[in-house]
Amino acid sequence: MEKECPVEIGVVFEGERVRRDDMYVELGGIKVPNKAELVRCKSVDEVEDGKVIIKGLDIKDMEEGSQHPFGILVEVAGEQVEPDLEAVIERRIHDFSNYVEGFMHVNQRYDIWCRLSKKSYQKGLDSFRYLGEALTRLFKAELPIIEKMQVTFMTDEADVKPFMEEAKKIYEARDARARALSDDDVEEFYGCVLCQSFAPTHVCVITPDRISLCGAINWFDGRAAARVDPKGPNFRVEKGELLDKENFEYSGINEVVKEKSLGENERFWLHTMFGYPHTSCGCFEAIAFFIPEVEGIGIAHRNYQGETVIGVPFVTLATQTGGGKQLDGFLGIAIEYMRSPKFFQTDGGWDRIVWMPQSIKEQVKDAIPENLYDKIATEEITTSINELKQFLQDNDHPVVKLWTAKKEEPGEVMEAEELEVIPVGAGGGLGGVRIILKNARIHADKMIIRRK
Ligand SMILES: [Zn+2]
């Protein structure tokens, strides 16, 4: 008989991080170009239940402290298992593999980053077989519609590279399907609280025009998940009444946000980074940050390792942005959201975007209005705000008009019926206050308060 899993498995290990000094091996992650995870639905006779296939080095053959390309292919079958569920099952690899003591899984799709702790290796977790068996058991218990499941782990570049290429085509097909639909075409949205183990007040609202901020779950995926597991982390959100057309505020979203954030947040504005923006867990693919000096929005993505134009790298922005807080001017987003026709529509959309790393600019080139492409700065042009200001002026970027508009209205009076001052980000991240002026017409971006 084969050996039982040598480490414990349970939800208690979900929030556990494996630090560099404690890690035995690293799989995927920022230093490794090839990594991906994918779920495929198969017919019942194509899947051998419980089988774990290992292509390339197994854990026991890896050197301590080493990094490896990493692919996880999960094949599932069952009478009710349909391709619509692939993305949702795929997203659950994240929480289920984190249930394994000493195993850490971060991110999704082509961005996965995993670590195994020395402690768990010493306890005997020296093969992917244990991980595959644990995943199969957890998936079948949580989603009984899965009748058969097999898992393939890949650690050889020669296998992972083509696997990743193939997976990217499948992710693109999923995203393309959702692009054909708009928020106005549907009666309901979907919610995701999968990340509440890390960010207890975070709620992701998934609409046709807004994919989850991790980039892994679109509206169709949310719908499929809520159908098979309505009490699970993905659920239906009634649109309710459109309370505010400009800010895309829906009564149904507000109700769900209030309930699922345990009263921490009460309102969401769907397509803006100001006022009542979405919260951010920690899995965002990119962060949008407001740059008050130029009235514009900068974007940096997870794989960008340099300094952003506001003088800090992505990791610093990430600690400010994550954790389920509602923050004016900082928002975690999916890269796919940049392709949405409602991308920051309340704030002016692409006309407000002033800076982003070159690699992401190339990746979303098809979504950037042609007349704007050369007006958006990158790290190759500058990482200084003063130079950015000059660049925007020289290139007649649309935000420049906002500067002039301001100059022409000196001493603008803002009237409000009520003034509300709320401390935000206490105890870490961005310290400061958020000021809300009730029943007043002002631009929220005038209210940004940044820590010196
Ligand atoms: Zn998340």
Boltz pocket constraint, residues with backbone or C-beta under 6 A from the ligand:
constraints:
  - pocket:
      binder: B
      contacts: [[A, 194], [A, 195], [A, 214], [A, 281], [A, 282], [A, 283], [A, 284]]
      max_distance: 6.0
